[in-house]
Amino acid sequence: MPALNQAELVLVHSPLTGDLIWQPVADALRARGRTVSVPSLGGAFDGEGPYYPKLLDAVTSAPADGRDGAPAPPVILVGHSGAGPLLPALRARFTRQRPPRAVLGTVYADAQWPHPGQSWLGAAPSQQAGQLRELAADGVLPPWDAWFPEQVLIEEVPDPVLRERFRSGIPRLPLAYFEEPAPDAPPDPDHARTAYLRLSSSYEETAIRAEAIGHRVLRRTSHHLSPLTAPESTADALEKLALRFVESSA
């Protein structure tokens, strides 16, 4: 069986934020000897859609740390927030590429549950979808942090320097992305290879949904952006889940 430190943890950020959300966790994991990659999705929105294929390309083509021409290690996929709908298609991409890469497990970290074949707006409650459409101007949405009162972000990221760094990496996304059907790839049905990491109470309903269909749920009492502000405890949680994936692959 592969050792945990031989598996590459691929930390996928939400398209609505920048990759900074995962960088502190990646640093914490690397300090423990783990192989980690944090692909940036920003370039996927250069030009016109469809956007999902470009998002998948951005992740599967990103090099891992310290590979140096060695055979690619197995993968553990971790998606935060809006990256959740990408994870099933990413798993399919990694396992079908040449040479194929084994995916030991998938972690949904305070993430949206996948909606294969359905758009983000189609899967969202009608009121939420309508509010999002109203925010768009000339087919482009404001940055994600402008969707809610500023005090929310201040409370979750109280350090003003870190908060501005995070805010500077938040893109303005085309409404067309939210209208585009997600890839028709179902989540991995194997409970031993799928887990939900609930970071905030806002995602408790999604965690309950994952639990109801048999997936393991690990709950932390924190907030949605805790990978940015509490990297060590987030890394601890990911290592706990990753170890289960490695053991189950034996």
C-alpha positions in Angstrom: 0.0 0.0 0.0 1.3 3.5 -0.7 2.4 5.5 2.3 0.6 8.8 3.1 3.7 10.8 2.3 3.8 9.1 -1.2 0.4 10.4 -2.1 0.0 13.8 -3.7 -2.6 16.0 -2.0 -4.1 18.2 -4.7 -5.8 21.2 -3.0 -8.3 22.7 -5.3 -9.6 26.2 -4.6 -13.1 27.5 -5.5 -13.2 29.3 -8.8 -14.8 32.1 -6.9 -11.6 32.7 -4.9 -7.9 32.6 -5.5 -5.4 29.8 -4.6 -4.2 31.7 -1.5 -7.0 30.0 0.4 -5.0 26.8 0.3 -1.4 28.1 0.5 -1.0 28.1 4.3 -2.4 24.5 4.5 0.0 23.5 1.7 2.9 25.0 3.6 1.9 23.2 6.8 1.6 19.8 4.9 4.9 20.3 3.2 6.6 20.9 6.5 5.4 17.5 7.5 7.0 15.9 4.4 3.8 15.7 2.3 3.7 16.2 -1.5 1.2 18.9 -2.3 0.0 20.9 -5.3 -2.2 23.9 -5.3 -3.2 24.5 -8.9 -4.4 28.0 -9.8 -7.7 28.2 -11.7 -7.7 31.9 -12.6 -6.5 31.4 -16.2 -9.4 29.2 -17.0 -11.6 32.2 -17.3 -9.5 34.0 -19.9 -11.5 34.2 -23.0 -14.9 32.6 -23.6 -16.3 29.3 -22.4 -16.9 26.5 -22.0 -15.1 26.9 -18.7 -15.3 23.5 -17.0 -12.9 21.8 -19.4 -10.4 24.6 -18.9 -10.8 24.3 -15.1 -10.1 20.6 -15.3 -7.1 21.2 -17.5 -5.7 23.7 -15.0 -5.7 21.0 -12.2 -4.6 17.9 -14.1 -1.8 19.6 -15.8 -0.3 21.2 -12.7 3.0 19.7 -11.7 3.4 18.2 -8.2 6.1 19.4 -5.8 9.5 17.7 -6.1 8.5 15.1 -8.7 11.8 15.5 -10.6 10.8 13.1 -13.4 9.8 10.3 -11.1 6.6 8.3 -11.7 3.5 10.3 -10.7 2.3 9.4 -7.2 -1.3 8.5 -6.4 -3.6 11.5 -5.8 -5.9 12.6 -2.9 -8.2 15.3 -4.2 -9.4 18.1 -1.8 -11.9 20.7 -3.0 -13.0 23.8 -1.0 -16.3 25.5 -1.4 -17.2 26.0 -5.1 -14.6 23.4 -6.1 -16.9 20.6 -5.0 -18.6 20.2 -8.3 -15.3 19.8 -10.1 -14.1 16.8 -8.0 -15.9 13.9 -9.7 -14.7 15.0 -13.2 -11.2 15.5 -11.8 -11.2 12.0 -10.5 -12.2 10.7 -13.9 -9.6 12.8 -15.6 -6.7 11.5 -13.4 -7.7 7.9 -13.7 -8.1 8.0 -17.4 -5.1 10.1 -18.4 -2.0 8.5 -19.8 -0.3 7.3 -17.8 -3.2 7.0 -15.4 -3.0 8.1 -11.8 -4.8 6.4 -9.0 -7.1 8.6 -6.9 -7.0 7.3 -3.3 -9.7 9.5 -2.1 -11.8 12.7 -2.4 -12.4 15.3 0.3 -15.2 17.9 0.1 -14.0 20.7 2.4 -17.0 22.9 3.2 -17.8 22.3 -0.4 -20.9 22.3 -2.6 -22.1 18.9 -3.4 -21.6 17.9 -7.1 -24.5 18.5 -9.6 -23.4 16.5 -12.6 -25.0 17.6 -15.8 -26.7 20.6 -14.2 -25.6 24.2 -14.0 -24.7 26.0 -10.8 -27.8 28.2 -11.2 -30.0 25.2 -12.0 -28.8 23.4 -8.8 -29.2 26.4 -6.6 -32.4 27.4 -4.8 -34.4 29.7 -7.1 -34.2 32.7 -4.8 -30.4 32.4 -4.6 -30.1 31.9 -8.4 -32.3 35.0 -9.0 -30.1 37.1 -6.6 -27.0 36.0 -8.4 -28.4 37.0 -11.8 -29.4 40.4 -10.4 -25.8 41.0 -9.3 -24.4 40.5 -12.8 -23.5 43.6 -14.9 -22.9 43.1 -18.6 -22.7 39.3 -18.0 -20.0 39.6 -15.3 -20.5 39.1 -11.6 -18.8 41.3 -8.9 -16.0 39.6 -6.8 -17.3 37.0 -4.4 -16.6 39.1 -1.3 -19.0 41.7 -2.6 -21.9 39.3 -2.6 -22.3 39.7 1.2 -21.7 42.4 3.9 -18.0 43.3 4.3 -18.2 42.5 8.0 -18.6 38.8 7.2 -15.1 38.7 5.6 -13.7 40.9 8.4 -14.9 38.4 11.0 -13.5 35.4 9.2 -10.2 37.0 8.2 -9.5 39.6 11.0 -5.9 40.2 9.9 -6.2 43.2 7.6 -3.0 42.4 5.6 -4.0 38.7 5.0 -7.6 39.9 4.2 -6.4 42.2 1.5 -4.1 39.6 0.0 -7.0 37.2 -0.1 -9.3 39.8 -1.5 -6.9 40.8 -4.2 -7.0 37.3 -5.7 -10.7 37.1 -5.9 -11.7 37.1 -9.6 -14.8 38.5 -11.4 -16.4 35.6 -13.1 -18.7 35.5 -16.1 -22.3 34.7 -15.4 -22.0 32.1 -18.2 -19.9 29.9 -16.0 -22.8 29.6 -13.6 -25.1 28.8 -16.5 -22.8 26.1 -17.9 -23.7 22.5 -17.1 -21.2 20.7 -14.9 -19.5 17.6 -16.3 -21.7 14.6 -16.2 -19.4 12.7 -13.8 -21.0 11.2 -10.7 -19.3 11.4 -7.3 -17.3 8.3 -6.3 -19.8 6.0 -4.7 -17.2 4.2 -2.6 -17.6 5.4 1.0 -14.0 4.4 1.8 -12.7 6.8 -0.8 -15.0 9.8 -0.1 -15.2 12.1 2.9 -16.8 15.5 3.8 -14.8 17.9 6.0 -17.3 20.3 7.5 -15.6 23.5 8.6 -18.5 25.8 9.3 -22.1 25.4 10.4 -23.2 27.0 7.0 -22.3 23.7 5.4 -24.0 21.4 8.0 -26.9 20.6 5.6 -24.5 19.4 2.9 -22.5 17.4 5.5 -25.7 15.7 6.6 -26.5 14.9 3.0 -23.1 13.3 2.5 -23.5 11.4 5.8 -26.9 10.2 4.8 -25.6 8.4 1.7 -22.8 6.8 3.8 -19.8 9.0 3.4 -17.6 9.8 6.3 -18.0 13.3 7.8 -15.4 15.0 9.9 -16.7 18.1 11.6 -14.6 21.1 12.8 -16.0 24.1 14.7 -14.5 26.8 12.7 -15.5 29.0 9.7 -15.6 28.7 5.9 -12.2 30.4 5.3 -10.4 28.5 8.0 -7.9 26.9 5.6 -6.5 30.5 5.3 -6.6 31.4 9.0 -6.2 28.0 10.8 -3.9 26.0 8.5 -2.4 23.7 11.1 -5.8 22.4 12.3 -7.0 22.1 8.7 -3.9 20.2 7.8 -4.5 17.9 10.8 -8.0 17.1 9.6 -6.8 16.4 6.0 -4.1 14.1 7.3 -6.6 12.2 9.4 -8.9 11.7 6.4 -6.0 10.9 4.0 -4.6 8.2 6.3 -8.0 6.5 6.1 -7.8 6.6 2.3 -4.3 5.1 2.3 -5.3 2.3 4.7 -8.4 1.4 2.7 -6.3 1.1 -0.5 -4.3 -1.7 1.0 
